[in-house]
C-alpha cells in the first residue's frame, strides 16, 4: 500500500517570489532524493482553498517515519527555516495510506475533497467507479489518514507553529478544467461535509537513477 504525504497551504501575501524559489529550486529535489520517495506533484487552486496543494507518493507510510526523512525534517536548511517560520500559513499536512486507486493515467487538473471526519470508504469507492466511466477522468484515489501518533512532531512543524490534519481525501484527476469543475460541484453536493477544491498542476518530479539524467551540452555523452 503506497504512502501519501498530502499538504495544503496558503502563504504570506507578498512572499510569492521567495516561496517559488524555495519550492522549485530546493525543496522538491531535496524531498524526492530521500529513499522511498517516488513522485512529487505540485498544484495551485483554480477554485477552493487553500491556494496550494502538493503531495508525495512513497513506497509506504513507513518512509515518512524513516531515519532519513525525520533527519531532514529536524535539520532544515536556512531557506527552509525562513519559509516554514515566515511564509507558510494555514498548513494542513497529513500522512495517508492510499487505500484505493482506479485509472492508469494522471491528469493535469485535480479535484481534492478533504474530509475532517472519516467518511464511509464504500461511498468514496462508488463515486470513483461512477466517475471513471467518463473518459475525461484520468484517475481516482482514496487516501486515509495514518495514525498521527506514529509520527513525531518535527522541527519543521514547530517552526510552522503546528499543523492541521485531515481524516481522508478523495482525489480525482481530469484532463480539462471544465470537467474538474463539474465534478467538484457534484462532489460538494454528494459529500456535504467535505471541503472541495479544483487545482491545476504546476509541475511534478520523479525519483530516477542519475544515469537517466539528460546530459549537458558539451558533456561528450
PEJOCOR-V377712 format. One record per residue. RES is the residue in one letter. PHI is phi in whole degrees, 0 to 359 (* if undefined). Layout:
# PEJOCOR-V377712
((RES;PHI) (RES;PHI))
This chain:
# PEJOCOR-V377712
((X;*) (X;294) (X;262) (X;234) (X;250) (X;257) (X;226) (X;235) (X;201) (X;255) (X;225) (X;296) (X;304) (X;87) (X;251) (X;298) (X;297) (X;296) (X;297) (X;294) (X;301) (X;295) (X;294) (X;280) (X;247) (X;223) (X;293) (X;299) (X;295) (X;298) (X;292) (X;289) (X;281) (X;287) (X;305) (X;98) (X;281) (X;250) (X;219) (X;235) (X;230) (X;234) (X;227) (X;230) (X;291) (X;269) (X;210) (X;92) (X;213) (X;297) (X;291) (X;243) (X;216) (X;214) (X;213) (X;240) (X;256) (X;236) (X;303) (X;196) (X;295) (X;299) (X;300) (X;278) (X;232) (X;285) (X;299) (X;296) (X;287) (X;297) (X;297) (X;293) (X;297) (X;268) (X;225) (X;293) (X;293) (X;304) (X;293) (X;296) (X;303) (X;296) (X;295) (X;295) (X;273) (X;240) (X;250) (X;297) (X;223) (X;60) (X;292) (X;243) (X;225) (X;217) (X;277) (X;228) (X;270) (X;274) (X;263) (X;200) (X;207) (X;231) (X;111) (X;262) (X;247) (X;242) (X;257) (X;255) (X;230) (X;238) (X;255) (X;244) (X;253) (X;264) (X;240) (X;261) (X;234) (X;293) (X;276) (X;288) (X;298) (X;297) (X;291) (X;292) (X;299) (X;298) (X;296) (X;296) (X;299) (X;291) (X;294) (X;291) (X;289) (X;272) (X;291) (X;281) (X;264) (X;275) (X;194) (X;217) (X;222) (X;243) (X;248) (X;245) (X;299) (X;282) (X;295) (X;296) (X;291) (X;278) (X;235) (X;292) (X;287) (X;267) (X;299) (X;299) (X;293) (X;298) (X;296) (X;281) (X;85) (X;99) (X;243) (X;269) (X;223) (X;247) (X;263) (X;196) (X;216) (X;255) (X;248) (X;237) (X;248) (X;235) (X;273) (X;224) (X;296) (X;296) (X;291) (X;297) (X;295) (X;294) (X;294) (X;299) (X;296) (X;293) (X;294) (X;296) (X;287) (X;281) (X;235) (X;289) (X;266) (X;262) (X;258) (X;247) (X;228) (X;247) (X;231) (X;263) (X;290) (X;266) (X;190) (X;218) (X;219) (X;234) (X;295) (X;210) (X;290) (X;306) (X;294) (X;274) (X;295) (X;285) (X;291) (X;287) (X;301) (X;83) (X;281) (X;86) (X;257))
